[in-house]
């Protein structure tokens, strides 16, 4: 068991294998590979991606940013050159996967237009709630890809920038990351309420 758990790739592979066993059990008990099944798979990937995205967003805002001033200057390059770029890779692609799978879930389940128009077309509270969550997620995704990531590339020295631009970019990235943290709280409530209050 330790040979699996000491390797991230093997740990993830084992997790996927166990998930496949659940899927095979579902099929063996008469579950069909129909729209309901594919909706479940998309929702599952949506939730996994969302955990990656929001988990890293909260890591940045609850752990990394507040603790950077406590790290000695000679140790900060390890964060800026190794940890932050790796975390930002998973952060931005987690955001991409979350948005794509979320839109696909809404499409497959037939409420994409109603959600995107905040339930105005049909007056269904569930569509309003999920729509608010979707729009907040889209705003957050735009912030990640078009504000946070370009500014982080300058702040971390991934692309050339003078010291003043690096400092300004770091501040902009932080402020938009905090904006996403703020938006993530009502976004998650909107998503959960659509399933549990109005579902």
PyMOL commands that set and color helices and strands:
alter all, ss='L'
color gray80, all
select helices_A, chain A and resi 2-5+8-28+35-68+73-108+112-116+125-155+163-196
alter helices_A, ss='H'
color red, helices_A
deselect
rebuild
show_as cartoon
